[in-house]
């Protein structure tokens, strides 16, 4: 049975991806910081739950050991946004957290699993964001983290051009999940809800997971360099139809 590793699997896109990969026949290793949130998911997909903070080298080494010598799919989904302040009011502790989870964490996990991915002629899917396309007001820290993650994707693809590992990226736009905006706004449910106010049918975690699974299950000679996925109502990062 092929093996898939999904980071950030405790909620949202990561959890939905783990479920769909299991449905597609993968043994799924579900990794996230909150082990208590992983038990039910791992049981539901007949997989393995591994506590892993992608910013902790020891945790990442333990994840690589649990994954074993062959990994067919790695989905780097751990990350997220914190705050929406302008640079003049920046909370650099929040910036460091975002850079650690989105940029350094995905790079650290990929490096650790690369031998197993190469052994299986596997694929890496980096879940970035349309925030990587350019800055927006209040988004400097998150945009920087996601743009940095994209730089890793682009460099890694060039570095591995003659090795049997595919390097891919999916950049979601407006996705309504249980936690993304709540985390960004420190649990302020009213402020989080306003992000999606009036938007007809924002993307769901399952929409993005479906695209990830499609990318991950293409023939081995097919590489989807980057997929941008948005709801129909979102024409760009800053132009959104609201009713």
C-alpha positions in Angstrom: 0.0 0.0 0.0 1.4 3.4 -0.9 2.2 5.8 1.9 1.1 9.5 2.2 2.3 11.9 4.9 0.0 15.0 5.6 1.2 17.7 7.9 -1.3 20.1 9.5 -3.8 17.2 9.5 -5.7 18.1 12.6 -8.2 20.3 10.8 -9.2 22.1 7.6 -7.5 21.3 4.4 -5.0 18.9 6.0 -7.8 16.7 7.6 -9.8 16.7 4.4 -6.8 15.7 2.3 -6.0 12.9 4.7 -9.5 11.5 4.3 -9.4 11.7 0.5 -6.0 10.1 0.2 -7.2 7.3 2.4 -10.2 6.9 0.1 -7.8 6.7 -2.8 -5.9 3.8 -1.3 -3.1 5.4 0.6 -1.9 4.5 4.1 -2.0 8.0 5.6 0.3 9.3 8.3 -1.5 12.2 9.9 0.9 14.7 11.5 0.1 17.8 13.5 1.0 19.5 16.8 -2.2 18.5 18.5 -2.2 14.8 19.0 -5.5 14.9 20.8 -7.1 16.1 17.5 -5.6 13.4 15.4 -6.8 10.2 17.1 -10.3 10.1 15.6 -9.0 11.1 12.1 -6.3 8.5 12.1 -8.8 5.8 13.3 -11.3 6.9 10.6 -8.8 6.6 7.8 -7.0 3.5 9.3 -3.8 5.5 9.4 -1.2 6.6 11.9 -1.3 9.7 14.1 2.1 11.4 14.8 2.5 14.5 17.0 4.7 16.8 15.0 5.5 20.5 15.4 7.2 21.2 12.0 9.3 23.8 13.6 10.9 21.2 16.0 13.8 19.3 14.4 13.3 16.4 16.9 9.6 16.1 16.0 10.4 16.1 12.3 13.0 13.4 12.7 10.4 11.3 14.6 7.9 11.9 11.7 10.5 10.7 9.2 11.2 7.6 11.2 7.5 6.8 11.5 7.0 7.3 7.8 9.7 4.7 7.0 11.9 4.2 4.0 9.3 4.9 1.3 6.9 7.8 1.0 4.8 8.2 -2.1 3.1 11.5 -1.2 4.0 14.3 1.1 1.5 17.1 1.6 3.0 20.1 3.3 -0.2 21.7 4.8 1.0 22.9 8.2 1.0 26.7 8.5 -1.5 29.5 8.8 -1.8 33.2 9.3 -1.7 35.3 12.5 -2.8 38.9 12.6 -3.7 41.5 10.0 -1.8 44.5 11.1 0.1 46.9 8.9 3.9 46.8 9.0 4.0 49.9 11.1 2.2 48.0 13.9 3.7 44.6 13.1 3.9 41.9 15.8 7.2 40.3 14.8 6.7 37.4 17.2 3.7 36.5 15.0 5.8 36.9 11.9 8.4 34.5 13.3 5.7 32.0 14.0 4.3 32.2 10.5 7.8 32.0 8.9 8.6 29.0 11.1 5.5 27.0 10.3 4.9 27.9 6.6 8.4 28.3 5.3 11.0 26.7 7.5 8.6 23.9 8.6 7.7 22.8 5.1 11.3 22.9 4.1 12.5 20.9 7.1 9.9 18.2 6.6 10.6 17.9 2.9 14.4 17.6 3.6 13.8 14.9 6.2 11.5 12.9 3.9 13.4 13.4 0.7 15.3 10.1 0.7 12.0 8.2 1.3 10.3 10.2 -1.4 13.1 9.5 -3.9 13.0 5.8 -3.1 9.3 5.7 -3.9 9.6 8.1 -6.9 7.1 10.2 -5.0 5.6 13.6 -5.1 5.6 16.6 -2.7 2.6 19.0 -2.7 3.2 22.3 -1.0 0.0 24.1 0.1 0.9 27.7 -0.3 -1.6 30.5 -0.9 -2.6 33.2 -3.4 -0.9 35.4 -0.7 2.3 34.3 -2.3 1.4 36.2 -5.5 1.9 39.6 -3.9 1.4 41.7 -0.9 -1.9 43.2 0.4 -2.6 45.6 3.3 -2.1 43.9 6.6 -0.7 40.8 5.1 3.0 41.4 4.9 4.1 38.7 7.4 1.9 36.0 5.9 2.6 37.0 2.3 6.3 36.9 3.1 6.0 33.4 4.6 4.0 32.0 1.7 6.2 33.7 -1.0 9.2 32.2 0.8 7.6 28.8 0.7 7.0 29.3 -3.0 10.7 30.1 -3.5 11.5 26.7 -1.9 9.2 25.0 -4.3 10.8 26.7 -7.3 14.4 26.1 -6.2 13.7 22.5 -5.2 12.2 21.6 -8.6 15.3 22.9 -10.3 17.6 21.1 -7.9 15.8 17.8 -8.4 15.3 18.0 -12.1 17.3 14.7 -12.7 15.9 12.8 -9.7 12.6 10.9 -9.5 10.7 13.3 -7.2 7.9 15.6 -8.4 7.7 19.0 -6.7 4.2 20.7 -7.0 2.3 23.6 -5.4 -1.3 24.4 -4.9 -2.2 28.0 -4.1 -5.7 28.3 -2.6 -7.6 31.6 -2.5 -10.5 32.2 -0.2 -11.2 28.9 1.7 -13.7 28.8 4.5 -12.5 26.4 7.2 -13.2 26.1 10.9 -10.0 27.6 12.1 -8.0 29.6 9.6 -9.6 33.0 10.2 -10.3 32.3 13.9 -6.5 31.7 14.3 -5.6 34.8 12.4 -7.8 36.9 14.6 -6.9 35.3 17.9 -10.3 33.5 18.3 -12.4 36.6 17.5 -15.4 34.8 15.8 -17.1 38.0 14.8 -14.1 39.4 13.0 -13.4 36.0 11.4 -16.9 35.8 10.1 -16.6 39.1 8.4 -13.9 37.7 6.1 -16.5 35.6 4.3 -19.5 37.9 4.8 -21.7 38.0 1.6 -19.3 35.8 -0.4 -21.4 33.3 -2.3 -19.8 29.9 -1.9 -16.2 30.3 -0.8 -14.1 27.2 -1.3 -14.3 24.4 1.3 -11.4 22.4 2.6 -12.8 19.4 0.6 -12.6 21.5 -2.6 -8.9 22.0 -2.1 -8.3 18.5 -0.9 -9.9 17.2 -4.0 -7.5 19.2 -6.2 -4.5 18.1 -4.0 -5.5 14.4 -4.5 -5.8 14.9 -8.2 -2.3 16.4 -8.4 -0.8 13.7 -6.3 -2.3 10.8 -8.3 -1.2 11.9 -11.8 1.1 9.5 -13.7 4.7 9.7 -12.5 5.8 11.6 -15.6 3.2 14.3 -15.1 4.1 17.3 -12.8 1.6 20.0 -12.0 4.0 22.8 -11.2 1.4 25.1 -9.7 -2.4 25.2 -9.4 -4.2 28.3 -8.3 -7.7 27.5 -7.0 -10.3 30.2 -6.0 -14.0 30.4 -5.6 -15.8 31.8 -8.6 -16.6 34.9 -6.5 -12.9 35.8 -6.0 -11.5 37.4 -9.2 -8.2 38.3 -7.5 -6.7 38.5 -4.0 -8.4 41.9 -3.5 -11.5 41.7 -5.8 -14.3 39.6 -4.3 -18.0 39.6 -5.2 -20.2 40.0 -2.1 -24.0 40.0 -2.1 
